[in-house]
Amino acid sequence: MAPDLKRFVVRAEVPCMHRSTTRGLLLLAALVGTVFLIRPVVARALAPDDRDPCDPRSLGQTHGPILTVYALEAGEISNLCFGPHDSDLDRAWQSLAAITTPQERASIAAFAIYEGDYAAYTQRINTESTVFVIAVNRPTAQAHPQTLRHTMAHEFAHVITAQESNVWNGEQVATSNCIGDDNLYGCAGRNNYLATWTYQFWPSNEIESLDRSYHDPAEAARRCLADPGFVGPYAATNPGEDFAEAFAAFVLSIPVPASAQSRVRFMSSNVEIVAIRDRIHAAGLSAPDLVIGHCG
């Protein structure tokens, strides 16, 4: 994947799990076999301590300047609330809207274009993980339709795993029980695909290493070289990116190496994800010609 198309996801999209490896694995083991839900979240008025989805300072501007923002209501664009009209942003929105339903997009409150090094990012914009922004950079918005569709599916996967129904808020879980530097964005909850995904595919030593290398390209390259089970190089960055890359590959019917079939089976065992894939395929929006690399 070209450097300017690297995906970056802030901690908001990847709820932290357990800093203590032993305690973390015990908890994650207890979560296996639960029923997973992609729950639509009805957008609500922002509380005073929440961030304004139309204010660029609220939308991860540390990744690069925000240029244009659309506000969303009930999963559809309601108005242009910051910056000029942007045809590239329109194109990216059409790509996301083509592979998701308004109900599935209900927790996305803003959709933006920005200037930066990463293809796209997703960030929560309220304290309860019920409202999110997806921002794309211009090269991503101008990319080949299949490439853009892959990016949108990847970012949508982060929205799924970070929704309120899928995380425990930091106030409810001790900081010592989270992987990473803090638990600002919550820990994987009982209905979260990410908890079982991490338990199934990430060995304890790699979970422990995330404290020092959550978005370290060198560590991702090391993992990719050592483990052919990842669907592509970027998936080796951390469990959240691993899930998102596998989700995007599955729902878009992108071919993956035989060594990654266990991750495909995880996706195919969840009826909601299968329904998304089938709907995309029926609409003729699969991306079987897209190549996302391999590991091992």
VENSUL-V577720 format. One record per residue. N is the residue number from 0. RES is the residue in one letter. PHI is phi as a letter, one per 20 degrees, with the letter a starting at -180 (none if undefined). PSI is psi in degrees with one decimal (NA if undefined). D_FIRST is the distance of its C-alpha to the first C-alpha in Angstrom with 1 decimal. Layout:
n=[N | N]
res=[RES | RES]
phi=[PHI | PHI]
psi=[PSI | PSI]
d_first=[D_FIRST | D_FIRST]
This chain:
n=[0 | 1 | 2 | 3 | 4 | 5 | 6 | 7 | 8 | 9 | 10 | 11 | 12 | 13 | 14 | 15 | 16 | 17 | 18 | 19 | 20 | 21 | 22 | 23 | 24 | 25 | 26 | 27 | 28 | 29 | 30 | 31 | 32 | 33 | 34 | 35 | 36 | 37 | 38 | 39 | 40 | 41 | 42 | 43 | 44 | 45 | 46 | 47 | 48 | 49 | 50 | 51 | 52 | 53 | 54 | 55 | 56 | 57 | 58 | 59 | 60 | 61 | 62 | 63 | 64 | 65 | 66 | 67 | 68 | 69 | 70 | 71 | 72 | 73 | 74 | 75 | 76 | 77 | 78 | 79 | 80 | 81 | 82 | 83 | 84 | 85 | 86 | 87 | 88 | 89 | 90 | 91 | 92 | 93 | 94 | 95 | 96 | 97 | 98 | 99 | 100 | 101 | 102 | 103 | 104 | 105 | 106 | 107 | 108 | 109 | 110 | 111 | 112 | 113 | 114 | 115 | 116 | 117 | 118 | 119 | 120 | 121 | 122 | 123 | 124 | 125 | 126 | 127 | 128 | 129 | 130 | 131 | 132 | 133 | 134 | 135 | 136 | 137 | 138 | 139 | 140 | 141 | 142 | 143 | 144 | 145 | 146 | 147 | 148 | 149 | 150 | 151 | 152 | 153 | 154 | 155 | 156 | 157 | 158 | 159 | 160 | 161 | 162 | 163 | 164 | 165 | 166 | 167 | 168 | 169 | 170 | 171 | 172 | 173 | 174 | 175 | 176 | 177 | 178 | 179 | 180 | 181 | 182 | 183 | 184 | 185 | 186 | 187 | 188 | 189 | 190 | 191 | 192 | 193 | 194 | 195 | 196 | 197 | 198 | 199 | 200 | 201 | 202 | 203 | 204 | 205 | 206 | 207 | 208 | 209 | 210 | 211 | 212 | 213 | 214 | 215 | 216 | 217 | 218 | 219 | 220 | 221 | 222 | 223 | 224 | 225 | 226 | 227 | 228 | 229 | 230 | 231 | 232 | 233 | 234 | 235 | 236 | 237 | 238 | 239 | 240 | 241 | 242 | 243 | 244 | 245 | 246 | 247 | 248 | 249 | 250 | 251 | 252 | 253 | 254 | 255 | 256 | 257 | 258 | 259 | 260 | 261 | 262 | 263 | 264 | 265 | 266 | 267 | 268 | 269 | 270 | 271 | 272 | 273 | 274 | 275 | 276 | 277 | 278 | 279 | 280 | 281 | 282 | 283 | 284 | 285 | 286 | 287 | 288 | 289 | 290 | 291 | 292 | 293 | 294 | 295]
res=[M | A | P | D | L | K | R | F | V | V | R | A | E | V | P | C | M | H | R | S | T | T | R | G | L | L | L | L | A | A | L | V | G | T | V | F | L | I | R | P | V | V | A | R | A | L | A | P | D | D | R | D | P | C | D | P | R | S | L | G | Q | T | H | G | P | I | L | T | V | Y | A | L | E | A | G | E | I | S | N | L | C | F | G | P | H | D | S | D | L | D | R | A | W | Q | S | L | A | A | I | T | T | P | Q | E | R | A | S | I | A | A | F | A | I | Y | E | G | D | Y | A | A | Y | T | Q | R | I | N | T | E | S | T | V | F | V | I | A | V | N | R | P | T | A | Q | A | H | P | Q | T | L | R | H | T | M | A | H | E | F | A | H | V | I | T | A | Q | E | S | N | V | W | N | G | E | Q | V | A | T | S | N | C | I | G | D | D | N | L | Y | G | C | A | G | R | N | N | Y | L | A | T | W | T | Y | Q | F | W | P | S | N | E | I | E | S | L | D | R | S | Y | H | D | P | A | E | A | A | R | R | C | L | A | D | P | G | F | V | G | P | Y | A | A | T | N | P | G | E | D | F | A | E | A | F | A | A | F | V | L | S | I | P | V | P | A | S | A | Q | S | R | V | R | F | M | S | S | N | V | E | I | V | A | I | R | D | R | I | H | A | A | G | L | S | A | P | D | L | V | I | G | H | C | G]
phi=[none | f | g | f | d | f | e | c | c | f | g | g | e | c | g | f | d | e | f | f | f | f | f | f | f | f | f | f | f | f | e | f | n | f | e | e | c | e | e | f | d | f | f | c | f | f | f | g | e | e | e | f | f | d | d | g | f | e | d | m | f | f | e | q | f | f | d | b | c | d | e | d | c | l | n | c | f | d | a | e | d | b | m | e | g | c | f | f | f | g | f | f | f | g | f | f | f | f | d | c | d | g | f | f | e | f | e | e | e | b | c | c | d | b | d | a | e | e | f | a | b | c | b | f | c | b | f | e | l | d | c | c | d | d | c | c | e | f | g | f | f | e | f | g | g | f | f | f | f | f | f | f | f | f | f | f | f | f | f | g | f | d | f | g | f | d | c | e | f | g | f | e | c | f | g | f | e | d | f | n | f | a | d | g | d | n | d | g | e | f | e | e | g | f | f | f | g | f | f | f | d | d | f | g | f | f | g | f | f | f | g | d | b | f | c | e | g | f | f | f | f | f | f | f | f | e | c | f | f | f | f | a | g | f | f | f | f | a | g | f | f | f | f | f | f | f | g | f | f | f | f | e | l | e | f | c | f | g | f | d | f | f | f | f | f | g | f | f | e | d | f | f | f | f | f | f | g | f | f | f | f | f | e | m | d | f | c | f | e | f | d | d | n | b | d | n]
psi=[132.6 | 144.4 | -37.4 | -1.4 | 16.8 | 140.7 | 136.4 | 132.4 | 121.5 | 164.7 | -24.2 | -29.9 | -16.1 | 84.5 | 131.9 | 149.6 | -142.3 | 124.6 | -43.2 | 116.8 | -46.0 | -50.4 | -37.8 | -45.2 | -34.5 | -43.4 | -45.3 | -36.0 | -34.6 | -18.0 | -14.2 | 138.2 | -0.7 | 163.1 | 130.2 | 141.5 | 132.1 | 94.3 | 123.0 | 141.5 | 124.9 | 123.7 | 141.3 | 170.0 | 142.0 | 138.4 | 162.8 | -31.4 | 3.8 | 164.7 | 145.0 | 119.7 | -10.4 | 2.8 | 114.5 | -28.7 | -15.8 | -7.5 | 36.2 | 36.4 | -10.4 | -19.7 | -12.1 | 159.7 | 134.5 | 133.6 | -43.6 | 142.1 | 130.9 | 134.2 | 143.9 | 146.4 | 130.3 | 36.6 | 8.2 | 152.8 | 128.6 | -37.4 | 160.3 | 113.9 | -4.5 | 136.4 | 179.2 | 162.8 | 140.6 | 114.4 | -29.8 | -39.5 | -38.3 | -42.7 | -42.3 | -40.4 | -43.9 | -34.4 | -45.2 | -44.5 | -27.1 | -24.9 | 0.3 | 161.6 | 160.4 | -38.8 | -41.9 | -27.7 | 6.1 | -25.5 | -1.4 | 115.5 | -16.0 | 147.0 | 124.7 | 161.3 | 141.6 | 168.6 | 122.9 | 179.7 | -17.9 | 149.0 | -42.8 | 162.6 | 158.7 | 138.3 | 138.7 | 150.1 | 19.4 | 166.7 | -18.7 | 5.0 | 45.8 | -11.3 | 132.4 | 159.6 | 141.9 | 127.8 | 137.9 | 150.9 | 166.7 | -44.0 | -35.7 | -46.5 | -24.7 | 1.2 | 169.7 | 141.7 | -40.2 | -38.2 | -43.6 | -41.4 | -39.4 | -44.0 | -42.7 | -39.5 | -39.0 | -48.0 | -37.0 | -35.9 | -36.8 | -35.9 | -42.9 | -48.9 | -10.3 | -0.6 | 155.4 | -38.8 | -12.7 | 3.6 | 155.6 | 131.4 | 154.9 | -30.7 | -21.9 | -10.1 | 133.5 | 141.6 | -34.8 | -11.4 | 12.3 | 142.9 | 146.6 | -173.6 | -26.6 | 179.5 | 35.8 | -33.1 | 11.0 | 166.9 | 153.3 | 129.3 | -176.6 | -27.4 | 16.2 | 124.4 | -35.9 | -34.0 | -51.5 | -35.9 | -47.0 | -43.3 | -39.6 | -36.2 | -12.1 | 113.1 | 160.8 | -37.4 | -32.3 | -35.5 | -43.4 | -35.9 | -17.2 | -22.7 | -30.9 | -2.4 | 43.9 | -33.7 | 40.4 | 113.2 | -34.9 | -40.6 | -38.2 | -41.6 | -38.7 | -45.9 | -40.9 | -41.7 | -36.0 | -24.1 | 106.5 | 1.1 | -17.0 | 146.3 | -14.8 | 168.6 | -40.9 | -24.8 | -23.9 | 1.2 | -49.3 | 170.5 | -35.9 | -44.1 | -33.8 | -49.8 | -46.0 | -40.2 | -40.8 | -40.6 | -49.0 | -42.9 | -40.6 | -51.7 | -23.2 | 4.0 | 40.2 | 129.5 | 137.2 | 157.3 | 155.2 | -32.0 | -15.7 | 10.4 | -25.9 | -33.1 | -35.6 | -41.6 | -35.4 | -48.1 | -42.7 | -12.5 | -2.2 | 113.1 | -33.2 | -40.7 | -39.6 | -40.0 | -38.9 | -45.9 | -46.0 | -38.2 | -42.2 | -42.8 | -43.1 | -28.8 | -0.4 | 28.7 | 12.7 | 164.5 | 60.3 | -14.3 | -4.2 | 138.0 | 125.3 | 12.3 | -178.5 | 166.5 | 170.7 | NA]
d_first=[0.0 | 3.8 | 6.4 | 8.4 | 6.5 | 6.8 | 9.5 | 12.8 | 15.9 | 19.3 | 21.9 | 23.4 | 20.9 | 21.2 | 24.9 | 25.8 | 27.6 | 30.0 | 30.3 | 32.9 | 31.3 | 34.6 | 35.5 | 32.0 | 31.9 | 35.4 | 34.6 | 31.4 | 33.5 | 36.0 | 33.5 | 32.7 | 34.2 | 34.3 | 33.8 | 30.6 | 30.9 | 28.7 | 31.4 | 31.5 | 32.6 | 35.0 | 34.2 | 37.1 | 38.5 | 36.9 | 39.1 | 40.2 | 37.8 | 34.8 | 32.5 | 32.9 | 30.0 | 31.0 | 31.1 | 27.9 | 29.1 | 28.6 | 25.1 | 23.0 | 23.6 | 22.8 | 19.1 | 20.3 | 23.1 | 23.6 | 24.7 | 25.8 | 26.6 | 28.0 | 30.2 | 30.3 | 33.2 | 33.3 | 29.7 | 30.4 | 30.1 | 33.6 | 33.4 | 31.6 | 32.4 | 30.8 | 29.8 | 30.1 | 29.1 | 25.5 | 24.6 | 20.8 | 21.5 | 23.8 | 21.0 | 18.8 | 21.9 | 22.8 | 19.6 | 20.3 | 23.9 | 23.4 | 22.0 | 24.2 | 27.9 | 29.8 | 31.1 | 27.7 | 26.7 | 30.0 | 28.8 | 26.4 | 28.7 | 26.5 | 23.6 | 22.4 | 20.3 | 19.7 | 18.5 | 16.1 | 12.9 | 11.4 | 10.4 | 13.5 | 16.0 | 19.0 | 22.2 | 25.7 | 28.5 | 31.5 | 32.9 | 33.2 | 29.6 | 30.8 | 29.3 | 25.6 | 23.6 | 20.2 | 18.8 | 16.0 | 15.2 | 16.2 | 13.1 | 12.0 | 15.5 | 15.5 | 12.5 | 13.3 | 15.5 | 13.6 | 10.3 | 12.8 | 14.7 | 12.0 | 11.6 | 15.4 | 16.0 | 13.9 | 16.0 | 19.1 | 18.8 | 19.2 | 22.2 | 23.7 | 23.6 | 24.9 | 27.8 | 31.3 | 32.3 | 29.6 | 30.2 | 33.3 | 33.8 | 34.1 | 37.8 | 38.3 | 36.5 | 37.3 | 34.6 | 35.1 | 33.8 | 30.2 | 27.2 | 25.9 | 27.9 | 29.8 | 30.2 | 30.0 | 28.0 | 29.9 | 29.5 | 28.4 | 31.4 | 33.1 | 31.5 | 27.9 | 25.5 | 23.7 | 26.8 | 27.2 | 23.5 | 23.6 | 27.0 | 25.9 | 22.5 | 22.6 | 25.4 | 27.7 | 26.6 | 23.0 | 24.4 | 26.6 | 23.8 | 22.2 | 25.1 | 23.7 | 19.9 | 18.9 | 15.8 | 15.7 | 12.5 | 14.9 | 16.4 | 13.3 | 12.5 | 16.2 | 16.3 | 13.5 | 15.5 | 18.7 | 18.1 | 16.8 | 17.7 | 14.4 | 12.6 | 9.2 | 8.2 | 8.1 | 11.4 | 13.1 | 13.4 | 16.6 | 18.5 | 17.7 | 14.0 | 14.8 | 17.2 | 15.1 | 12.2 | 15.1 | 17.1 | 14.6 | 14.2 | 18.0 | 19.2 | 17.2 | 18.1 | 14.7 | 15.5 | 14.8 | 16.2 | 19.9 | 19.5 | 17.9 | 20.8 | 22.6 | 20.1 | 20.6 | 24.3 | 24.2 | 22.9 | 25.4 | 28.2 | 28.0 | 29.8 | 28.4 | 24.7 | 26.0 | 27.9 | 24.8 | 23.0 | 26.3 | 26.7 | 23.3 | 24.0 | 27.5 | 26.3 | 24.2 | 21.0 | 19.1 | 15.8 | 16.6 | 14.8 | 11.3 | 9.1 | 6.9 | 7.6 | 10.7 | 12.7 | 16.1]
